[in-house]
Amino acid sequence: MTDSIYDFKVQDIKGNEHDMAEYKGKVLLIVNTASKCGFTPQFEGLQGLHSELGEKGLAVLGFPCNQFMNQDPADEGTISQFCSLNYGVDFPMFAKIDVNGSEAHPLYRFLKKEATGVMGSEKVKWNFTKFLVNREGKVIRRYPPTTKPEAIRADIETLL
């Protein structure tokens, strides 16, 4: 069992492996995304945060997930192209993962344990659930899908 977000390895959307330790010293906003969801337009707000606060130390990290009503069925190449063409996404996107269940990615198991949802539930309820992580790698807060990225800006700026 790990006690640091920096102990995990993740695969980017092009298939390259990365250590989460690459993000030491940055504030992270980690989001499970989907291309065919009612919340998909939040890519615009996520990209806005990345563009405006990236130089100050924010890293937005997107993890496509197809566990919620088959709303991201495409392969990684198609997802990457969709995000770039439709929302100008240039923040790091990663390989499609599961966020719930027995096949949940270890990073998400950790995030859910560190910041539980409503009434202590660990389960991610839907696409665009967001986890805010401070510069020391501590999970600070979980935000529900209905919370727009712009509404998190003040919390992010406090950590920057």
N, C-alpha and C positions, 0 to 999 in steps of 0.2 A: 504494500500500500504506500502510496506516495503522499507527500504533504505539500508539494509545490507544483504549480502549473508548469514550471520550467522542466519538469522531469519527463514530459510527454513528447512523443514524436508524432508528426502529422504529415500527410502527403498533400502537396499542392495540387491544383486542378490539372496540372500538366504531368503529374505522376512523380514529381521529385520529392524526396523525403527531407523534412526540416525538423530541427529541434525547436521546441517552444522557447528554449533558452535564448534563441536569436532575438526574442522580444524583451529580454531583461532591460529594465529601466524605462520601459514604455507603459503608458496607460493603454489597456486593451478593451475594445468593445467586440465581443465574440457573439456572432449571430448565426442561427440556423436559418438558411434562406430557401426560397422556392420561386421558380420562374412563372408559375401559373396560379398564383394565390391572390386573394383580394388585398393582401398586404404587400405584394410585389413592388408597388410604387415606392415603398420605403427604401428601395435601393437608391433613389434620388437623395433622400435625406442622409443615408449612410455615406454616400459619396461626398455630399456636402461637408459632413463632419470631417471626413478623411482629408479633403482638399484644404479646409480652413484650419484644422488643428493638427494635421500630420507633422508639420515642421516643429510644433511645440511638444511633440512626443506622443501623439495618439496613433494607435494602429487599429484600424477596423479589420476584423478577420471574418470572412464569410464561409460558412460550411453548408453547402447544398444538402438537402435532405428530402427524401421522397416518402416519408412515413405518414404524411398527413393527406389523406384522400388523393394520393398519386399526383401531387401538384408539382413535382419536378422529375418527370420520368426520363428526360433526355440524358445523353451521355455528357461527360465533363466538357468535351469540346464544344458541344452545342450550348450548354449552359454558359460557358465562358463567353462565347460569341454573343449570346442573347444579352448578358449583363453589360458587356462592353458597348454593343450597338444601341441598345435601348436606354441605358442609364449612364453611359460613360464610366462604368466601374473600372477603376484602376487600383483599388485596394486589393490586398491578397485574398484570393479565393482558393478554396481547398477542394480535395476530392470529396465526392458525395459520401455521406456517412449516415449511420443510424444514430439517433440521439436518445432513443428509448429501447427497452427490451434487452434481451440477452446478447444481441449483437451491437449494442450501443458502444460508440467509440470511447475508449478509456478517458480521453479528455472530457467528454461530456458526462461521464459517470462522476468524475471529480467535480466539475462545475455544479452539477445538480445537488451533490452532497453538501458543497460549500455554501450554496445560496438556494435554499428551498423555495418553492412556490407557495401558493395560497394554502393555508392550513398545514404547512409543513410538507406538502407533497413534493417529491423529487421529480416526478414525471414532467417532461416538457409538454405543454398542452397543445402547441401549434407552431407553425412557421413564424419566424421573426421574433422568437424569444431572444432577449438580449442579456448578456452577462458582462458586467463592468468589473475590470480587474485593475488594481492600482500598480504603481511602478515597482512595487516589491513582489508582485505576483499573487497578492491576496485578492480573492474574489470578494468584491464589495457589495454587489447587489444584482438581483435578477429583475428584469423588466418584462412585463407581458407583451405579447404581440401588438396589442392595441396602443402601446406607448410609442409614439413617433420618435424617430431619432433626434429631431430638433428639441424635444422635451427633455432629453438626457443631457443636452449640451452643458447646462450649469453644473451638473454633477461631474461631468468630465473635466470641465475647466477648474473645478475645485481640486481635482487630483493632479492636474498639470502644474 
